[in-house]
Amino acid sequence: MSAEAADRVAAVTTSRPNTPPQSSWFEFLLDGSLLEKHLQKSHPDPAPVQLIIQFLEQASKPSVNEQNQVQPPVDNRRNRTLKLLALKVAAHMKWDLDLLEKGLTIPVLNMLLNELLCVSKVPPGVKHVDLDLSTLPPTTAMAVIIYNRWAIRTIVLSSFPEKQNKPGPHQMNMLSIVQQEKEMTENILTVLKEQAADSIHVLEGALQLKKDFYVHTLRTLDLLAADTAANGETESSTAGLCISADELHCQVHYDLGGIFFHQGSTDQSAYEKAQGHFRQTKELLKKLLASLHVHLDEKRLAGYWNACKALTGDCDPADPQITPYNQINSLIRTQNHHAIVEAFIKDNTSRTLPNHFRRSILREFLYRVQQGETNLDEFCHKLCICNAIRDALEGDVLSVRFQQLLPKPSKRSVDFLLEVCTRSLDRDRPSEVSRRNMANFIKTLCETLEELHLVFIVTSHKLFLELLKEDERKCLLEQMRKRSSTINLSAKPLPSFYDIPASASVNIGQLEQQLILSLDPRRIRQILIELHGIAERPFWRVNSKWEVPPDYINVILGIKDNLTKDLVYILMAKGLHCISIKDFVHARQLFSACLELVTEFSPKLRQVMLNEMLLLDIRAHEALAAEGSKERPPPDLVSRVRGYLEMRIHDLPLRQVVGEEGVAFMLNWRENDYLTLQVPPSLVMNNPYIKLGQLLASTCKELPGPKESRRMAKELWDVVVQICSVSIQHKRNNDGRVGLIKHRESSLGIMPRNKFITFVKKLREPLVLTTLTSLFVRLHSLVRDDIVNEVTAEHLSIWPSSLPNIQAVDVEAVAVTVKELVSYSLTLNPNNQSWLITQADIYFVTNQYCAALNFYLQAGAVCSDFFTKAVPPDTYTDQVLKRMIKCCSMMNCHTQVAVLCQFLREVDYMTAFKALQEQNSHDAMDSFYDYIWDITILEYLTHIHHKRGEAEKRQIAMKAIGQTELNTSNPEEVLQLAAQKRKKRFLQAMAKLYF
């Protein structure tokens, strides 16, 4: 080996972690001392429970004879030794059932404990209930007790909901192993439940024994293995690990309490038995202090104890040890409503009860009030107030019910509220946060109460004086005086604004406020005249939200007269604001006044205002159309739009948005003849929106048309591709190769992509939107180059099938645009079947299967009156149905997959059968069998349920086969009718699931 090779080997070997190899099960067979050494390690690998599984698995392997027949496991020395090794591992774990249950399945643990019974010389063929434990050797009695403890614990644990592990892609033999284990577990549980009464009797008998017990250790199991004489049994029975009577009784009481609590759902008296056992457990735990041999969950014990006390009513409210939960439950049971309120008030200070528990108590009594117990109404008000003050102290939002009660409470309620507020603050050491929160609550109270005499009760209370600062009190009292004067003076008119004597600064402030609020042009003019009479300054700056377009700002600010400048600026700014909030009436008044004003001195501003009024009229008409109006625009408006598009006035500021919305307006109202035939060529060359509008109008006119007449479609394609393209530069890298550099901001297109999207979102005409959607879908398919997962749309054939310079197209921009375009189109018409299918395809190709299925179902629903009629085959094509099948499959809804496989022109039995083999299905499974009409699929279902031993599901499938309308001897018309009926019902059921 060369030196270089040696260095490489050394580097590899030194970089590996120094991890000892894992021990194999057969090594413990060969070396008897290896197991104890292995178990003494801090982190043995394999772990003890894994060793038990390996030993028992090897010991229980069936054998095959010379005739190739499977025989039960042979009872030979090897298998007996393996079983003994498994018992030794459990003995090392000190027979801790908690650990064994966590690491071993029910069949494995059942095998282990049965082997323990066998080696402990438990008499075979005799029921445990017939054994007298007091006469049995100590380890034998202990084996019986351990087995029966496990039996009742397993019954309890099996009743808890358990999340199933999601299986991977098992082979068929692996599936059968999992199924066998499941069946074995169910069989064992059935036997354990049948013998539950016997197990309880055995354990109750164990509680009568007052002697110490012994459990097998590694040493006693070795003695058993070597035992040949009678005295060996005595030795091995008394040399085990000593378990005191109290330790055993504590554990048995806990397990019996668990099984009786489990039985309490069907037998109320069982809760009292459970409580007795849990009481004994608690007493013995106190007596034992720290025990090495008692393994129980003390938190669960406390939970059991509280639950038993609540369920049996064994709670004394005066007991100092009682928990707050039990105290409340006891008071509810005794109907001591006053004490419940007191408990809630005390809890406002201690805050031991969670808010959700307090609210649930209030909801319970409110329900009783609704059921007719009107005497609880005042009590509910008090609980509501207590909960509101608790929320206030913690800074939470006050409940809706309290806010409904707050404006007009009775004086008695206000007095009670103030009392609770006072008692809820920790008087000795209230936190600053609590004081602040309570002060805010009192302020809210004063501001919300409608009756002033109730407000004065609050403001005269000591809490108001203690918690609120002086300036806060003054502010609140001033508000109260104003409210009082408003009420007192309501019978006579208030003095005029101009009659109030005030300083100039006060007048300016009030006038400016009036200026901001007013929408009356005459009033605005009057206010500005008065303001300019007081002070000479630019009042168009009073409100920072007054904005006019940058295109006009220089023209307006160039007006020499300051009053006129302010008036024009403010009238235009207010008019534009009114348009933005669709208040077209006030906008028209403001613009008309501004037009009248500027006509006197500025032809340029007059044209500006005429343009803005045109935009106002376009938006007003489009707003009506968006609300459902079908009325066409008046010819005068169409003529004004044409005039604007053709306008050429030197040095006139033009807003691009007016031209943009003018073109969109013409497209929306199908003024295609103007855009395609009458618009001057110079405009098309100079205005990108007119060019885009002309191409869209021309393409729409050609649909549907012969292939040779699609020249305009090709032009539109080229324009859009350029908008979505990026400029590319070639740059030589350091290694001499030439690379590509893409720049997203490209000047190749007639407009930037963001402006293109803004323009598209002003369109409403369905044919125009469908054309654009079709174009972007084709472009999206070309740049993605994924033939299997293509998005579909109408009129795809009019677009080119290839892209010469595909590297220049911004793929991300195309993907985002097609999504935005389809989403926007569906906001205009959510019932367009073609758009719904396209949206579903977009979700499908991006692996959003639930959303895709939702839109596929919507597409079917809109063209079949919510599936009361058959869905047209051109909507649910085989491609759409296969995508729906894949969506269901990816969501693990395998029964839905099988049903949908019938919808295809040729039933896809392979996919259906594969889906039905899956056991980890997230749908309703057998509830969908009623929607299956294909006899072959139903017969396969009965076969697979029979194979799995699922009798109930097999019966449901048999019932579905037995329906007379599915009889293959029926006429074709009857079979078709049966299929259509099931299709409709299935699709309606799917819609309820996914809509």
Phi, psi and omega in degrees: 000137179287162179297323180294318179295320178298320178297320180295316179298317180297320180296320181292314184293324181284338181278346181281143176291147182276074183259124179293148180293151180287139180285142178262155186300324185288340179295328180287336175288322185283329183235106184295333182273353187291326185297313182296321177297319181296317184288339180283348180294155181291322178225076183295143179226110010287158178290161182307314182294327177293323177297317179302314181299315182295316181298312183289326178297316180291324182288336184256012180291130178290156179254166179236127182275186184294334178274014179062031178260141181282127181243155176300161179303141182282138177272081180242180185297321181300310183292323178295321179294319179298318178295320179295323177297319178298318178295323179297320178297316179296324177294321176300326178279005177059032175054035179286105184295331177301311181293318182294320181292326180289326187263341186241146175285166182299315179298320181292316180292325176297317179296318181297313184287329174294323176294323176299317178300321184293311183287340180274009175062035173290130184303123180287149176079001180250130178296143181298329182292339181269356180275145173262105185299331184291339182263351182276153173303152187304313182289331178293313179299321182293323178298319178297318181294316180300316181298316183286330172298314179298323182299311184285328177295321181294322177299316181294312183297325181292343180277347180281142175294139185227129179288125180282139175291137179286118182286152175274193181283082184291151167283166184298320181293326178293320178299320181292325177295315179298319180294319179299316179297321178297316180294319178298317180299315180297320180295317180297316180298321179300315180295316182298319180292324178295327183261012184300318181298321178295317180298319178298318181296319180298316183289324175296326176293323179297330180290344179277345181277131183254003182269166177285157181242160178233140179238148185298141173242180177300323182292314183293328178290326174295320178297320178298321182293326181266359189286125176234339183257165181294325182291344177297324181296317180297317181298312184290337182279336184250357183261010183280190179283125184280129176242120182292159180300319181296320179297315180294315182299320179301314181293318182292318177302318180297315181293320178294322176301320180297317182289323178291322177298322178298322181281350184295338181294336178249346181220104186300328182292340180295332178296324179292320176296316179300318181297321178298316180293320179293327177296315178299320179300313181298317181295318181291325177299317178298321183291321185280337184059261180248116181240138179280342190250005177255119182239097177214159183270104185293329176295318178293323177299317178297321178296315176302316184297313179296320180295318180297318181296322179291321184283331181265348181076016182271063181230125175260112182303335181276353181294121181293339182273354185291142178283157178302323179300309182295325179298313180297314180300321179294319179293324177296318182295324180272001179058037178269080188292323179299319180292328178296316179299317179298320179296321179295320180295316178297322181292337175298333177272313184281328179054049178268329179278131177295152181300322183294329178291317179298318180293325180294325177296316179298316180299322180298317181285327176297323177296320179293326176296318179296332179278001174116357180275072186293342179293347180269002187299310182295321178299320178295322177299319181293317177298321179298318179294317179300316180294322180295320181290325174298315178300317182297318180297328181266003178075019180273167178288138179289146184293156180298320182298319179293320179295331175288326181283333192295314188301319185229066176277170175278164178298325180297320179294320180295317178300316180296319180301314180294324178296315180295320177302315182295316184283340184278342176276132177294107189294329184285314184214068178292136180288156180296324180295316179297318179297317181294317180296321179292322177298318178297322179296318181292322176299315178300321179300312181297320183285338186264327182300132183272331181275117185294328180294331175286325177298318181293332174296318181292315185290342178266359181282151184295329179297321179300318182286326184282319192269329183268140177289163186299317181292326177294320179295317180298317181297315179295317180296323177297319177298321179295319180296320179296316178297321179296316181292325178297318179292317184291326185266006185293341180282339181235152183294144177285154178298151180296153179303322183281347180275352184279118177290128181203165179285167181298322182295322177294317179300317181297315180300316181290322178295320179296322177296318177297322180297319180295320187276333190284144173240006179269115183305321181295317180294320178300317180295317181297317181296317181296322177300315181294319180296317180292337175286335181270314184214145180256095177206164183286103183278355175289351178265004184303317183244120183293344181274355174284116182227139171241157183301143179303333181297332186257348192300319182292324180295316183290315182289350175278354176293131187283320181285121185296320180297314180296318179302311179301316185294315179297314181300312185290319179298318180292317181297316179293322178297317178295322177297318179298322177296319183296331178258012176063030172267076189287335181294307180293324179299318180294321178297315182293316180293322180297318179295320180293320178297317179298322182291311188283338180300332184290335189223349186215102176301326181295313179292330177298316180292324175302313182292324176297320177296317180293326178289329174296314178300320177301313182293323177298312183292323179297317181291321178295325178296319177297318179296321179295333178274000175112000180289134179259003184292127179289154179292150178297149180304328181298320181292318179298318180296320180294323178296313178302316180300319180294315182299328182266359185293136174221091179245125182295137174064030177253120179293126180242134176273128181300326184297330180294313177296319180300312182286335175295315178295315178300321179298316180295321178292318182296327181257020171055041174275054187289329181299320179296312184294328185267331189242327192255342184290133182298140180302326181297325178294320181298322182288326189260337184247109184298327181291322178293321178297314180296318179297319180296316180296319178295314180298317181295317180296317180295324179295329182282346183277135340278143184219170178294157186300324184285351182261022185255032179298317181294325177297320178295321178295316178300317178304312182298319180296315182291321179299320178295322178299325183265011182262162176238152179282143183241133175238144177264134180223135181277129181280175181298330181274006176095349180278155181264128179244169180254138174239124181259137175246121185293321180279101183247144177261015182289322186280166179286344175202157176295157184296323181295324177288327176297315179297318178301317179296315181301323182284004172260357181272146178232341185295120185302320183293322178296314180294322178296319179297313179296319178300315179301316180299312183289329177295316178296316179298320179298317180295320182292317183284332178280326179055050178234093187296324184292318185250066179266147174274143181252155177197172178282157171059031180293337187288346183279350185260156178300151182261004177214165183228112186299310185250067187293335181294334184280346183279133178280101186300316181298320180296320179296316181297316180294319183294316182296323177294314180297319183295314181290319178299316179297316180301320181289337174292331178281319181216093182288356184252015178279111187299320181296315179295323180296318179296319179298316178298319178298318179298321179300315177296322183297312184289345176258016173065026175260079195288324180295315179295320179299314180297321177305313183285328174298319178293321177299318180299319177291323183294320186288337180255015178220022183051055181054051173063023171277342173242169178290140176287129181303142182295338178282350173271305177264075174288170178300325180295316178297316181296320179294326177289323175297321178297316180295321178303312181296319181296317181292338177265011179062029175261074193285330177293322176297324177300313182298319180295315182293333179299336178287337185288339183293155179303318173247117184303130182269085184293324183299313179294319181297313182295318179299321179294319183289341176288338182291133179259346181263068184260133183264013177252190187278002174051254189295344177289344178270355184296332179296341182266002180266127179245351181277116186297325181299317180293319180295321178295322178295322178299314180297323180294314186289325177289324176296319181296325181274353183075025180265085189295317184296314180294324177297322180295322179295318178296320178297320179297321179295320179295326186285359180291132187297328183289348177262003179299125184295346177279351180294157174298156182302324181297320180294317180296319179296319179297318178297319180295315181297320180298318181289324176302311183298314183294321179295314182294325176294320178295320178296321179298320178296328180286320192252351178277000000 
